[in-house]
Amino acid sequence: MRRFALAGILLCMSTLGLAYDSPIKSDSPSRYTVEKGDTLWDISTTFLDSPWLWPEIWHANPQIKNPHLIYPGDIVSLVYINGQPRLTISSRGDTGRTIKLSPKIRVMPGESAIPAIPLSAVHSYLKGGHVFSSEEQLNNAPYVFAAKDGKLASATGDKVYARGNFTGQNIRFDIVRRGEQIVDPETDELLGLIGIDVGAINLSRVREDVASMIIQESKMELKPGDRLVKQDASGLVTTFFPRAPDAPLEGIVTANLNNAKKISKFDTVVINKGERESLRQGDVLAVYRQAEKAFDPFTNEEVSLPSERVGLVMVYRPFEKMSYGIVLSAKEDIEVGYILKSPQP
């Protein structure tokens, strides 16, 4: 059970010097003890009416090692600096400290830091799968064309043969298969070709223009024509903070990677905006239902109804022309075609 120390008199704005539009919730605790299973979004929602404002009031204590990482057992406190509300780590729990293993070895348990979002919902899209920005990029990627003993389908431990440019490449590659083509619903521009995650493979040797390779991991059978892409060395990035985009932005829910008509909390959606529009990991967008119309019998007019916000999406993996986002809240089922906008407090 979460341990809350309720704030004293947060509503007495004159006493605390708060502005009328303070981002702090009226029932916010003065401090919160982080628990295993929490996410940064959970904690942001505990303190803030608009959780994406977290970076604006986060006060990273420079006296604490890795002040931007939050661990179970840490105490996040609401304090006031020069009359302005700030959130900071007032005390570190055991998991956030350096663990002494021997007189010469010390390690920081970075893997125990709480993530920004529930990683189980997005793990496969963070770790595997790729998006090709064009047909040309896909066609230029090395490809598997044959397998040892003439197999038509291969799995972990099998040897296969590939062709392509392996000069200066890494030894380890991801195996991807051509998937859905994502097209901008407004401009018909090709935003990307989704590469379905098939597995991982190691380069054994290259002789003339043929590479011998050993499959290290297979999530499905590898087939001739599957493409090979250099593994992303960045790994799982989980320390980004939820925040509003740097500039006003509008987009569209373009596809649902969970292959369902209705989209709900923790589903991954494709957004028709990406790095070229300056979208970054952690950017939060509000979801609006498509505008509806109603007939006014008193004037015999068809009137456009105000759009209503129905949820929030956070970008966790941006590509050049599109992004993956996780639905963090949904008042109702979301559908492809719903509008995305920079959130307003």
C-alpha positions in Angstrom: 0.0 0.0 0.0 1.3 3.4 -0.9 2.5 5.6 1.9 1.3 9.2 1.7 2.2 12.0 4.0 -0.6 14.5 3.3 0.3 18.1 2.6 -0.5 20.5 5.3 -2.4 23.4 3.8 -1.9 23.3 0.0 -5.0 25.2 -0.6 -4.0 28.3 1.4 -2.5 30.0 -1.6 -1.9 33.3 0.2 0.1 31.6 2.9 2.2 29.5 0.6 2.6 32.0 -2.2 1.2 29.8 -4.9 -0.1 31.2 -8.1 -3.7 30.6 -9.0 -2.7 28.2 -11.8 -0.4 26.1 -9.7 0.3 22.7 -11.3 0.1 21.0 -7.9 -3.1 19.0 -7.2 -5.3 20.4 -4.4 -5.1 17.0 -2.6 -1.4 16.4 -3.4 0.7 14.8 -0.7 3.7 16.7 0.7 5.8 13.6 0.1 5.6 10.1 -1.4 7.6 7.0 -0.8 8.4 5.3 -4.1 7.4 1.6 -4.4 8.4 -1.2 -6.6 6.1 -1.2 -9.6 5.7 2.5 -9.7 6.3 4.5 -12.9 7.3 8.1 -13.3 3.9 8.7 -14.8 2.2 7.3 -11.6 4.2 9.6 -9.4 3.7 12.6 -11.7 -0.1 12.0 -11.5 0.1 11.8 -7.7 1.4 15.3 -7.4 0.3 17.1 -10.6 -3.0 17.9 -12.4 -1.0 17.9 -15.6 1.6 15.2 -15.3 3.6 16.3 -18.3 4.6 19.4 -16.4 6.9 17.3 -14.3 10.2 18.5 -15.8 9.2 22.1 -15.1 9.0 21.6 -11.4 11.5 18.8 -10.9 14.4 19.9 -8.7 17.3 17.5 -9.1 19.4 17.6 -5.9 23.0 17.8 -7.0 24.1 16.3 -3.7 22.5 13.0 -4.7 24.3 10.7 -7.1 22.2 10.2 -10.3 19.6 12.7 -9.1 17.4 12.2 -12.2 16.9 8.5 -11.4 14.2 7.5 -8.9 14.3 4.2 -7.1 11.9 2.2 -4.8 12.3 3.5 -1.3 13.2 7.0 -2.3 11.1 9.8 -0.8 9.9 12.4 -3.4 8.9 15.6 -1.5 7.0 18.7 -2.4 9.0 21.7 -1.4 8.9 25.5 -2.1 11.9 27.3 -3.4 11.5 31.1 -3.7 7.8 30.6 -3.3 7.5 28.2 -6.2 6.5 24.5 -5.9 9.3 22.0 -6.6 9.5 18.2 -6.4 12.8 16.7 -5.3 14.2 13.5 -3.7 14.5 14.3 0.0 15.8 10.8 0.9 17.3 7.9 -0.9 16.1 4.3 -0.2 18.5 1.4 -0.1 18.0 0.5 -3.8 19.1 4.0 -4.8 22.4 3.8 -3.0 25.7 2.4 -4.1 26.0 -1.2 -2.9 29.3 -2.2 -1.5 30.3 -5.7 -2.8 33.9 -5.8 -1.7 36.6 -3.3 -0.7 37.4 -2.7 -4.4 34.1 -3.2 -6.2 31.0 -0.9 -6.1 28.0 -1.0 -8.4 24.9 1.2 -8.9 21.8 -0.9 -9.4 20.7 1.3 -12.3 18.4 -1.4 -13.6 16.2 -1.0 -10.5 15.4 2.7 -11.2 11.7 3.2 -11.9 10.8 3.6 -15.6 8.8 6.4 -17.1 6.1 4.1 -18.3 5.1 0.4 -17.8 7.9 -1.3 -19.9 6.0 -4.6 -20.1 3.5 -2.9 -22.5 6.2 -1.6 -24.9 9.2 -3.9 -24.4 8.9 -5.6 -27.8 8.6 -2.2 -29.6 11.5 -0.7 -27.7 13.9 -3.6 -28.0 13.1 -5.1 -31.4 11.5 -4.1 -34.7 12.6 -1.3 -36.9 11.0 1.2 -39.2 12.4 1.8 -42.7 11.9 5.4 -43.8 11.6 4.4 -47.5 11.5 1.5 -49.9 15.1 2.3 -50.9 16.3 2.0 -47.3 14.6 -1.4 -47.0 15.9 -2.7 -50.3 19.4 -1.6 -49.4 19.5 -3.6 -46.2 21.4 -7.0 -46.3 19.0 -9.9 -46.8 19.0 -13.7 -46.2 18.8 -15.7 -49.4 19.6 -19.3 -48.4 20.0 -21.7 -45.5 22.3 -24.6 -44.8 21.0 -27.9 -46.2 18.5 -26.0 -48.3 16.0 -25.3 -45.5 13.1 -23.1 -46.4 12.7 -21.9 -42.8 15.3 -21.6 -40.1 15.4 -21.2 -36.3 17.9 -20.7 -33.4 21.2 -22.3 -34.0 20.8 -22.7 -37.7 23.3 -21.4 -40.3 22.0 -19.1 -43.0 23.6 -17.1 -45.8 23.1 -13.4 -46.6 24.1 -10.9 -49.1 24.6 -7.1 -48.9 27.0 -4.6 -47.6 28.7 -5.8 -44.4 31.7 -3.5 -44.6 32.3 -1.9 -41.2 29.1 -3.5 -39.8 28.7 -4.9 -36.3 28.9 -8.7 -35.7 25.3 -8.9 -34.3 22.2 -7.9 -36.3 18.5 -7.9 -35.8 16.4 -9.9 -38.3 13.3 -8.1 -39.5 10.5 -8.9 -42.0 8.6 -6.4 -44.0 5.4 -5.4 -42.3 2.8 -2.8 -42.5 3.2 0.3 -44.7 2.4 3.5 -42.8 1.0 6.3 -45.0 0.1 9.8 -43.7 -3.7 10.1 -43.8 -3.5 13.8 -44.7 -0.7 13.9 -47.3 -0.4 10.3 -48.5 3.3 10.5 -47.8 5.0 7.2 -47.0 6.0 7.6 -43.3 7.7 4.2 -42.9 7.7 0.5 -43.4 7.4 -1.4 -40.2 10.0 -4.2 -39.8 8.5 -7.1 -37.8 10.9 -8.5 -35.2 12.0 -12.0 -36.2 15.1 -12.5 -34.0 18.8 -11.9 -33.8 21.8 -13.2 -35.7 25.6 -13.2 -35.6 27.9 -12.6 -38.5 30.4 -15.5 -38.7 32.4 -14.6 -41.8 32.2 -12.9 -45.1 33.7 -14.6 -48.2 33.5 -12.7 -51.5 29.9 -11.3 -51.4 28.3 -14.0 -49.2 28.0 -13.8 -45.4 27.7 -16.9 -43.2 25.6 -16.3 -40.2 24.3 -18.1 -37.1 20.8 -17.4 -35.7 21.2 -16.5 -32.0 17.5 -16.0 -31.2 14.3 -16.5 -33.2 10.8 -15.4 -32.3 9.5 -16.9 -35.5 11.0 -18.9 -38.4 13.5 -17.0 -40.5 12.8 -17.1 -44.2 14.7 -16.0 -47.4 14.1 -12.3 -48.0 14.2 -11.4 -44.3 16.3 -8.3 -43.8 19.2 -7.6 -41.4 19.7 -4.4 -39.6 22.5 -3.2 -37.2 21.4 -3.5 -33.6 20.6 -0.3 -31.8 23.3 0.1 -29.2 21.1 2.5 -27.1 19.1 -0.4 -25.7 16.1 0.2 -23.5 15.8 3.9 -22.7 13.5 4.4 -19.7 14.8 7.6 -17.9 13.0 10.2 -20.1 10.6 12.4 -18.3 7.0 13.0 -19.5 6.8 16.6 -20.8 4.9 18.8 -23.3 6.5 19.1 -26.8 8.8 22.1 -27.3 6.4 23.7 -29.8 2.7 23.4 -30.6 2.0 20.3 -32.7 -0.9 18.5 -34.2 -1.0 15.0 -35.5 -3.2 12.0 -36.1 -3.5 8.5 -34.6 -2.4 6.7 -37.8 -2.4 3.0 -36.8 -2.7 0.7 -33.9 0.2 -1.8 -33.5 -2.0 -4.1 -31.4 -4.1 -4.8 -34.5 -7.5 -3.9 -32.9 -10.1 -1.4 -34.1 -10.4 0.0 -30.6 -7.4 1.4 -28.8 -7.2 1.5 -25.0 -4.8 2.2 -22.1 -1.3 0.9 -22.7 -1.8 0.1 -26.3 0.8 1.4 -28.8 -0.3 3.8 -31.5 1.5 5.1 -34.6 1.7 8.9 -34.8 2.2 10.7 -38.1 4.9 13.0 -36.7 8.5 12.2 -35.9 11.9 13.6 -35.3 11.7 15.9 -38.3 8.8 17.7 -36.4 11.1 17.7 -33.3 9.1 15.0 -31.4 11.2 13.4 -28.7 11.0 10.6 -26.2 8.7 11.6 -23.4 6.6 14.1 -25.3 3.0 13.9 -24.2 0.1 14.6 -26.7 -3.6 15.0 -25.9 -6.0 12.8 -27.9 -9.2 14.4 -29.2 -12.2 12.6 -30.7 -12.9 13.6 -34.3 -15.2 16.6 -34.5 -18.9 15.6 -34.7 -21.9 17.6 -36.0 -25.4 18.0 -34.8 -28.5 19.5 -36.3 -29.9 22.7 -34.8 -33.7 22.5 -35.4 -34.2 26.1 -34.5 -32.0 27.4 -37.3 -32.0 24.4 -39.6 -28.2 24.4 -39.5 -25.7 21.6 -39.1 -23.3 22.7 -36.3 -19.8 21.4 -35.5 -19.6 20.4 -31.9 -16.5 21.2 -29.8 -13.9 18.5 -29.8 -13.4 16.7 -26.5 -10.2 15.4 -25.0 -10.4 11.7 -24.5 -6.9 10.6 -23.5 -3.2 11.2 -23.4 -0.4 9.5 -25.4 3.3 9.6 -24.7 6.0 9.2 -27.4 8.5 6.6 -26.4 10.1 5.8 -29.7 10.4 8.5 -32.4 11.5 7.7 -35.9 12.3 10.1 -38.8 8.7 10.7 -40.0 6.6 8.8 -37.5 6.6 7.8 -33.8 5.4 5.1 -31.5 3.3 6.3 -28.5 1.8 4.6 -25.5 -1.8 5.5 -24.4 -1.4 6.5 -20.8 -5.0 7.4 -20.2 -8.3 7.0 -22.1 -11.8 8.1 -21.0 -13.1 6.0 -23.9 -11.9 3.7 -26.6 -9.7 5.6 -29.1 -9.8 5.0 -32.8 -7.4 5.5 -35.7 -8.1 9.0 -37.1 -8.4 10.7 -33.7 -6.6 14.0 -33.4 -3.4 14.6 -31.4 -2.4 18.0 -30.0 0.0 19.5 -27.6 -1.7 19.3 -24.2 -3.1 22.2 -22.4 -2.9 22.4 -18.5 
